[in-house]
Amino acid sequence: MTTDEPVPQEPTPNPSLKGGERDLRTSHAFGEFKEASRAFAPFPSGRGAGGVGPLRLLHVLTLLAFFGLWTWKLLEEQPVPEAISAQLTGDMRFGAAKSLHAVGYGFLTVLAVTLPVPNYWRWFFVGLLALHGVATEIAQTYVPGRTGRVMDVLIDWAGITLGVLIWKVWSVRWRPPEVDSHRAGATS
């Protein structure tokens, strides 16, 4: 009784799975999904795919768009429209400008450190933003009507620090819970 058809084999049990669960990574259904996902070849996604998934691409484009907009506004002769600027008193204008520096760099930092990249790239982007703060203040000395200030650099760095702290708190808070190995195999 020999046949030429291959005998379907059950997937090898994976010790990380709970008793009785199928390992879907080797199942026929997952193979079909994997084949269907190749239709999105320009945007492979997932861990170790080596490509750029659609959400990652959107994240990067958002970061680049805000980074470009922020640089442009920092180097513009009149960054705040006159209609808005006229409604603010001197102290309000000063406070709003300094708050915007901190919030702007904080927002860019959160965008940069939440990119799905290795940790060393995150710190590279944080350093790049810190240098950007210095560079834009130096460049502002060449823009008519603008001045570069050390205080603005320190406020930029405070915003970057705030962004890193938000990321650290958020990443710890939303980390998936670890499975207790003693309780995982226990039955009630």
Secondary structure, 3 states (H helix, E strand, C coil): CCCCCCCCCCCCCCCCCCCCCCCHHHCHHHHHHHHHHHHHCCCCCCCCCCCCCHHHHHHHHHHHHHHHHHHHHHCCCCCCCHHHHHCCCHHHHHHHHHHHHHHHHHHHHHHHHCCCCCHHHHHHHHHHHHHHHHHHHHHHCCCCCCCCCHHHHHHHHHHHHHHHHHHHHHHHHCCCCCCCHHHHCCCC
